[in-house]
Amino acid sequence: MLRRLPVVFTTLEISKRDIKDRLYGVSWVIKYSTNEKIIGLFMINDRYVTGRNAKVHVYPMLNVTTISNVNDLKGDFRIYLSGEETGPISH
């Protein structure tokens, strides 16, 4: 039996989005912050999901947030992972 993680979230927001490239299904976006340094992996209990070939998937996601004190953000950035680099990602 899985135990609940003892994580205290300082913020938690859950929103539902349509999946644009699929006829059926939705994407649940969960945004959170915590003061914990390590929280472990999220797991989903989909025992109560029904439907033809119904499944729940959890995908790792990278969220990049750019901020500025005034509305003057310009330029681009790149993401590096395992020796690979994206092209420029512009504002």
C-alpha positions in Angstrom: 0.0 0.0 0.0 1.3 3.5 -0.9 1.6 6.1 1.7 0.9 9.8 1.3 4.1 11.9 1.0 4.5 14.3 4.0 4.9 17.3 1.7 3.6 20.7 2.6 2.7 22.8 -0.4 3.0 26.5 -0.1 0.9 26.9 -3.3 -1.2 24.4 -5.2 -3.2 25.1 -8.4 -4.9 22.5 -10.5 -6.4 23.3 -14.0 -7.9 21.2 -16.8 -6.9 21.7 -20.4 -8.2 20.1 -23.6 -5.6 18.0 -25.5 -5.5 19.7 -28.9 -4.2 16.7 -30.9 -6.6 14.1 -29.5 -10.3 13.8 -30.0 -10.9 12.6 -26.4 -9.1 13.3 -23.2 -7.9 16.2 -21.1 -4.6 17.3 -19.5 -4.5 18.2 -15.9 -1.9 20.8 -15.1 -0.7 20.8 -11.5 1.4 23.8 -10.4 2.8 23.8 -6.9 5.6 25.2 -4.8 7.0 23.9 -1.6 9.9 24.6 0.8 10.9 20.9 0.7 14.1 20.2 -1.2 13.2 16.7 -2.3 9.6 15.6 -2.7 9.8 12.3 -4.6 7.9 11.2 -7.7 4.2 11.8 -8.2 2.1 8.7 -8.6 -1.5 8.4 -9.8 -4.2 5.9 -8.6 -6.4 5.4 -11.7 -8.4 2.6 -10.2 -11.6 4.6 -10.6 -11.1 5.7 -14.2 -13.5 4.0 -16.7 -13.9 4.0 -20.5 -12.6 2.1 -23.5 -8.9 1.8 -23.2 -8.9 4.5 -20.4 -5.5 5.2 -19.0 -3.9 7.9 -16.9 -0.3 8.9 -17.7 2.1 11.0 -15.7 4.8 12.8 -17.7 7.8 14.6 -16.4 7.8 18.3 -17.4 10.2 21.2 -17.5 8.7 24.6 -16.7 10.9 27.6 -17.6 9.7 30.9 -16.3 11.2 34.2 -17.3 10.6 37.3 -15.2 11.5 41.0 -15.2 10.7 43.8 -12.8 9.4 45.8 -15.7 8.0 44.8 -19.1 11.4 44.8 -20.9 12.2 41.1 -21.4 14.0 40.5 -24.7 16.4 38.0 -26.2 16.4 34.2 -26.2 17.6 31.3 -24.2 18.5 27.6 -24.8 17.9 24.5 -22.8 20.8 22.1 -22.2 20.2 18.5 -21.3 22.7 15.6 -21.4 25.0 17.4 -23.8 22.2 18.4 -26.2 21.1 21.9 -26.8 17.9 23.4 -28.2 17.9 26.2 -30.8 17.1 29.7 -29.6 13.8 30.0 -27.7 12.7 33.7 -28.0 10.3 35.9 -26.1 
